[in-house]
Amino acid sequence: MNIFSQLYLYYFLISQRAKILSDSYGGAQKHISQGYVKNIVAPLPPLDKQKHIAFVLDKCNKLIAKYKTFVLRIGGNDADYSR
């Protein structure tokens, strides 16, 4: 049985977003099949490592959000700092 952190899995899937989108099909609204989703393989380190990785990534995302807010407040353009 594989035990995983939901937040870790979230960040893993976000990291795979570009590949998933490139593998999707359809016109205006892209689709991926249930089979495609079932075949996604996520590396599963021990649960404590997963939680640590997710914690660090979460902290980084919060800092990025604060930085973007700061840049916008001083008159910057959010598009200049997008991912």
C-alpha positions, 0 to 999 in steps of 0.5 A, spaced: 500 500 500 502 506 498 501 512 503 502 519 500 501 526 502 495 530 498 500 536 498 506 532 495 501 529 490 498 536 488 505 539 487 508 533 483 502 534 478 503 541 478 510 539 476 507 535 470 502 540 468 506 542 461 507 534 459 500 533 461 497 538 457 502 537 451 499 529 451 492 532 452 487 532 446 481 536 443 480 543 441 477 549 445 477 544 451 483 539 452 481 532 455 485 527 458 483 520 458 481 516 465 486 511 463 492 516 462 491 519 469 491 512 472 498 511 468 501 517 471 507 514 476 509 519 482 515 517 485 513 516 493 519 517 498 517 515 505 511 519 508 516 524 512 520 526 506 513 527 502 511 532 507 518 535 508 518 536 500 511 539 500 512 544 506 518 547 503 514 548 496 508 551 500 513 555 503 516 557 497 509 559 493 507 563 499 514 567 498 513 568 491 505 570 492 508 575 497 513 578 492 508 578 486 504 582 491 510 587 493 512 588 486 505 590 484 504 595 490 511 598 487 508 599 480 511 593 477 507 588 472 505 581 474 506 579 467 513 580 468 514 575 474 509 570 472 512 562 472 
